[in-house]
Amino acid sequence: MSDATARDRAKEEAGRHAAGYVTDGMKVGLGTGSTVHWTIVELGERALDIICTATSVQTHELATSLGLRVISPDEIGSLDIAIDGADEVDPAFNLTKGGGAAHTREKIIASMTPRFIVVVDETKIVDALGPFGTPLEVLDFAPGVVTNAVLALGATSVTTRERRSDNGNLIMDAQFGSIADPVALATALATLPGIVEHGIFPGSMVERVVVAGLAGVHELVNDRS
């Protein structure tokens, strides 16, 4: 078996493992990405009595195609649990998200629950956030102004993707190099007018990380006490 095939199988195993935290009667936030895809598949196969809300159009379509009941965040109100992926996870459980351009909706969903579980491939575990880049959802109104403000915070470059978010906004990627203090950078980015949301998620949000590795699935549990 090639490493690529083994990694794909590990991602499926990890995604399905994370679904084990969902039980009948729960209100569940469904994330976006190649690993949490398998969480959604597993939930569909188990046919639990749950109500879900989705972080993207893609996830909404997948979940409903599998028979899951999906409603809006406003309708569901609060969540018992949310399961999502990440592009980077550092030792303090801080995350980079937004590779799929859904980080604004993902952050809203993650904020609605006391139990936020992240599912990733082991290659997403990093010593410090930054190598992936920091995704930004930005209004169309003055992207140049926003870019200059982000550069002033220390970014070496800011690029704009062709793809927009499900909200219709621009998606930019800022390169900060290795980020020494993700929480401080997150706070600074949040103050910039024109940025709808950034892709840094603080570790305080995360309960645990389910990691898919070639040697099997393991968990990193965040002691938030």
C-alpha positions, 0 to 999 in steps of 0.5 A: 500500500502506498503512503498516499493510500494509507494516509487516505485510509487513516483520514477515513478512520479518524473521521469515523472515529470522531463521529463516535462522540455524537449520540442520539438527541444531539445538536451537531455542527458539521465542518468542512474538509476531506477528513471530516467528510468521513465523520459526516458519512459515518453519521449518515450511516448510523442514522442517529436522531440528531439535528445538524447545522453546516459550515458550508454549502458543500457540507450541507449538500453532503449531509442532506444527501446522506439523510441527515437533517440540516437547519440554519444556525439561527434555527438550531440555536446552540450546539452540543458538539461541533466537528471540523478539520484544520489546516494547521494545529500548534502545540497550544491547540491554536488552529489555522483554518480557511483552506476551504474558504469557509472559516467565517461560518466555521468560526460561528459554528465553533463558537456555538458549542462547548465541545469543539472537536478537530479532525486532521491528518498528522501532517497538519500538526505543526510547531507554530502556525504560519507556514500554511498562510493565514486566510482572510475573508474580506469585503469587496469595498476596499481590498487594497486598504485591507492589504496595506493594513495586513502588511503593516501588521507584519505580513510579507505578502497578501494574495487574493484567491479566484474563489470567493467564500460562500458568503460572496466575499473575497478570500485572501491569504496573508503570509506572516512566516512562523507566528510567535503569538497567534492569539495576539495576531488574531486580536490585531486582525480582528480590529482591521475594518474590512476583514469579515473574519480571519482563519486563526482559531484560539486553542481555548475553543478546542476540546481535542484533536483527532489525528490520522496517522500512518501508525493509526489514530490518536487523540490530543486532549486539551486541558482547558481547566 
